[in-house]
Amino acid sequence: MSVIIILLIASITVAALFLIAFLWSVKSGQFEDDFSPSSRILFDDKPTTPTKTK
C-alpha cells in the first residue's frame, strides 16, 4: 500500500512540473505565432536567377 502512495505522489509531482513548464512557455510567448509556421514551408526558398551555360 505504501508503494501506491509513493507512486501517486511521484506522478502528481511530475504532472505539476509539466503544468508549470507549459504555463511558463505560454507566458513567455512560445505559442504566439500561429500564421508563420504554416506558411513558412511555402516561402522558404528565394527565387534564383537562371545562369547561362556555354
DSSP file (Angstrom, degrees, kcal/mol; ACC not computed):
  #  RESIDUE AA STRUCTURE BP1 BP2  ACC     N-H-->O    O-->H-N    N-H-->O    O-->H-N    TCO  KAPPA ALPHA  PHI   PSI    X-CA   Y-CA   Z-CA
    1    1 A M     >        0   0    0      0, 0.0     4,-1.3     0, 0.0     5,-0.1   0.000 360.0 360.0 360.0 -32.8    0.0    0.0    0.0
    2    2 A S  H  >  +     0   0    0      1,-0.2     4,-2.1     2,-0.2     5,-0.1   0.798 360.0  59.8 -70.6 -27.1    2.9    2.4    0.7
    3    3 A V  H  > S+     0   0    0      1,-0.2     4,-2.6     2,-0.2    -1,-0.2   0.891 102.3  52.8 -66.6 -38.1    4.2    1.9   -2.9
    4    4 A I  H  > S+     0   0    0      1,-0.2     4,-2.3     2,-0.2    -1,-0.2   0.898 109.2  48.9 -63.7 -40.0    0.9    3.1   -4.3
    5    5 A I  H  X S+     0   0    0     -4,-1.3     4,-2.4     2,-0.2    -1,-0.2   0.905 111.7  49.0 -66.5 -41.4    1.2    6.3   -2.2
    6    6 A I  H  X S+     0   0    0     -4,-2.1     4,-2.4     2,-0.2    -2,-0.2   0.925 113.4  46.5 -64.2 -44.2    4.8    6.9   -3.3
    7    7 A L  H  X S+     0   0    0     -4,-2.6     4,-2.5     2,-0.2    -2,-0.2   0.869 111.5  52.2 -66.4 -36.3    3.8    6.4   -7.0
    8    8 A L  H  X S+     0   0    0     -4,-2.3     4,-2.2    -5,-0.2    -2,-0.2   0.924 111.3  46.1 -65.3 -44.4    0.8    8.7   -6.6
    9    9 A I  H  X S+     0   0    0     -4,-2.4     4,-2.0     2,-0.2    -2,-0.2   0.904 113.6  49.8 -64.1 -41.4    3.0   11.4   -5.1
   10   10 A A  H  X S+     0   0    0     -4,-2.4     4,-2.3     2,-0.2    -2,-0.2   0.909 111.7  47.6 -64.9 -42.2    5.6   11.0   -7.8
   11   11 A S  H  X S+     0   0    0     -4,-2.5     4,-2.3     1,-0.2    -1,-0.2   0.880 111.9  49.3 -69.1 -36.9    3.1   11.1  -10.6
   12   12 A I  H  X S+     0   0    0     -4,-2.2     4,-2.3     2,-0.2    -1,-0.2   0.884 111.0  51.2 -67.2 -37.3    1.4   14.2   -9.2
   13   13 A T  H  X S+     0   0    0     -4,-2.0     4,-2.1     2,-0.2    -2,-0.2   0.923 111.5  46.4 -64.9 -44.2    4.8   15.9   -8.9
   14   14 A V  H  X S+     0   0    0     -4,-2.3     4,-2.2     2,-0.2    -2,-0.2   0.911 112.7  50.2 -65.0 -41.8    5.7   15.1  -12.5
   15   15 A A  H  X S+     0   0    0     -4,-2.3     4,-2.2     1,-0.2    -1,-0.2   0.894 110.1  50.5 -63.0 -39.5    2.3   16.3  -13.7
   16   16 A A  H  X S+     0   0    0     -4,-2.3     4,-2.5     2,-0.2    -1,-0.2   0.888 108.9  51.9 -66.0 -38.7    2.7   19.5  -11.7
   17   17 A L  H  X S+     0   0    0     -4,-2.1     4,-2.4     2,-0.2    -2,-0.2   0.915 110.5  47.7 -63.9 -42.2    6.2   20.1  -13.3
   18   18 A F  H  X S+     0   0    0     -4,-2.2     4,-2.3     2,-0.2    -2,-0.2   0.882 111.5  50.9 -65.9 -37.3    4.8   19.6  -16.8
   19   19 A L  H  X S+     0   0    0     -4,-2.2     4,-2.6     2,-0.2    -2,-0.2   0.912 110.8  48.4 -65.5 -42.0    1.9   22.0  -16.0
   20   20 A I  H  X S+     0   0    0     -4,-2.5     4,-2.3     2,-0.2    -2,-0.2   0.908 111.8  49.6 -64.1 -41.8    4.4   24.6  -14.7
   21   21 A A  H  X S+     0   0    0     -4,-2.4     4,-2.1     2,-0.2    -2,-0.2   0.899 112.2  48.3 -64.3 -40.0    6.6   24.2  -17.8
   22   22 A F  H  X S+     0   0    0     -4,-2.3     4,-2.2     2,-0.2    -2,-0.2   0.931 112.5  47.3 -65.7 -45.6    3.6   24.6  -20.1
   23   23 A L  H  X S+     0   0    0     -4,-2.6     4,-2.3     1,-0.2    -2,-0.2   0.879 111.4  51.9 -64.8 -36.4    2.3   27.7  -18.3
   24   24 A W  H  X S+     0   0    0     -4,-2.3     4,-1.9     2,-0.2    -1,-0.2   0.901 109.8  49.0 -64.7 -41.1    5.8   29.2  -18.3
   25   25 A S  H  <>S+     0   0    0     -4,-2.1     5,-2.4     2,-0.2     4,-0.4   0.872 112.1  48.3 -69.1 -35.4    6.1   28.6  -22.1
   26   26 A V  H ><5S+     0   0    0     -4,-2.2     3,-1.0     1,-0.2    -1,-0.2   0.910 112.2  49.4 -67.4 -41.8    2.6   30.2  -22.7
   27   27 A K  H 3<5S+     0   0    0     -4,-2.3    -2,-0.2     1,-0.2    -1,-0.2   0.838 108.6  52.7 -66.8 -32.7    3.5   33.2  -20.6
   28   28 A S  T 3<5S-     0   0    0     -4,-1.9    -1,-0.2    -5,-0.1    -2,-0.2   0.475 119.9-106.7 -85.6  -0.7    6.8   33.7  -22.4
   29   29 A G  T X 5S+     0   0    0     -3,-1.0     3,-1.0    -4,-0.4     4,-0.3   0.754  70.8 141.7  90.5  25.4    5.2   33.8  -25.8
   30   30 A Q  T 3 <S+     0   0    0     -5,-2.4     3,-0.2     1,-0.2    -4,-0.2   0.767  78.5  41.3 -69.7 -24.4    6.2   30.4  -27.3
   31   31 A F  T 3  S+     0   0    0     -6,-0.4    -1,-0.2    -5,-0.2    -5,-0.1   0.028  83.7 102.7-113.0  25.8    2.8   29.9  -28.9
   32   32 A E    <   +     0   0    0     -3,-1.0     2,-1.0     1,-0.1    -1,-0.1   0.860  63.5  73.2 -78.2 -36.4    2.1   33.5  -30.2
   33   33 A D        +     0   0    0     -4,-0.3    -1,-0.1    -3,-0.2    -4,-0.0  -0.688  48.1 156.4 -89.3 101.3    2.9   33.0  -33.9
   34   34 A D  S    S+     0   0    0     -2,-1.0     4,-0.4     2,-0.1    -1,-0.2   0.748  70.5  44.8 -93.5 -26.5    0.1   31.0  -35.5
   35   35 A F  S  > S+     0   0    0      2,-0.1     4,-1.4     1,-0.1     3,-0.5   0.889 100.5  62.5 -87.6 -41.4    0.5   32.0  -39.1
   36   36 A S  H  > S+     0   0    0      1,-0.2     4,-1.9     2,-0.2     3,-0.3   0.862  96.8  53.9 -62.0 -44.4    4.2   31.8  -39.8
   37   37 A P  H  > S+     0   0    0      0, 0.0     4,-0.6     0, 0.0    -1,-0.2   0.869 110.4  48.0 -61.9 -34.0    4.9   28.1  -39.3
   38   38 A S  H  4 S+     0   0    0     -3,-0.5    -2,-0.2    -4,-0.4     4,-0.2   0.815 120.2  36.3 -76.7 -27.8    2.2   27.0  -41.7
   39   39 A S  H >X S+     0   0    0     -4,-1.4     4,-1.3    -3,-0.3     3,-0.6   0.568  96.6  82.0 -99.5  -9.2    3.3   29.4  -44.4
   40   40 A R  H 3< S+     0   0    0     -4,-1.9    -1,-0.1     1,-0.2    -2,-0.1   0.853  87.7  56.7 -63.6 -34.5    7.0   29.2  -43.9
   41   41 A I  T 3< S+     0   0    0     -4,-0.6     3,-0.4     1,-0.2    -1,-0.2   0.793 106.1  51.5 -68.4 -26.3    7.2   26.0  -45.9
   42   42 A L  T <4 S+     0   0    0     -3,-0.6    -1,-0.2     1,-0.2    -2,-0.2   0.818 119.9  31.0 -79.2 -30.9    5.6   27.7  -48.9
   43   43 A F  S  < S+     0   0    0     -4,-1.3    -1,-0.2    -3,-0.1    -2,-0.2  -0.082  83.7 112.4-120.1  32.9    8.0   30.7  -49.0
   44   44 A D        +     0   0    0     -3,-0.4     2,-0.3    -4,-0.1    -1,-0.1   0.929  65.8  60.6 -75.4 -45.9   11.2   29.3  -47.7
   45   45 A D  S    S-     0   0    0     -4,-0.2     3,-0.0    -3,-0.1     0, 0.0  -0.626  76.3-134.3 -90.4 140.3   13.4   29.4  -50.8
   46   46 A K        -     0   0    0     -2,-0.3     2,-0.1     1,-0.1    -2,-0.0  -0.669  35.2-100.6 -85.3 145.5   14.3   32.6  -52.6
   47   47 A P        -     0   0    0      0, 0.0     2,-0.3     0, 0.0    -1,-0.1  -0.408  37.1-141.0 -67.3 141.9   14.0   32.5  -56.4
   48   48 A T        -     0   0    0     -2,-0.1    -3,-0.0    -3,-0.0     3,-0.0  -0.744  12.1-119.4-103.0 152.0   17.3   32.0  -58.2
   49   49 A T        -     0   0    0     -2,-0.3     2,-0.1     1,-0.1    -1,-0.0  -0.709  34.7-110.5 -87.8 139.6   18.3   33.8  -61.4
   50   50 A P        -     0   0    0      0, 0.0     2,-0.3     0, 0.0    -1,-0.1  -0.437  31.1-142.9 -70.0 141.2   19.0   31.4  -64.3
   51   51 A T        -     0   0    0     -2,-0.1     2,-0.4    -3,-0.0    -3,-0.0  -0.793  14.7-116.7-104.8 148.1   22.7   31.2  -65.3
   52   52 A K        -     0   0    0     -2,-0.3     2,-0.4     2,-0.0    -1,-0.0  -0.673  25.9-159.3 -84.2 132.6   23.9   30.9  -68.8
   53   53 A T              0   0    0     -2,-0.4     0, 0.0     1,-0.1     0, 0.0  -0.925 360.0 360.0-111.8 138.6   25.8   27.8  -69.7
   54   54 A K              0   0    0     -2,-0.4    -1,-0.1     0, 0.0    -2,-0.0   0.384 360.0 360.0-110.1 360.0   28.1   27.6  -72.7
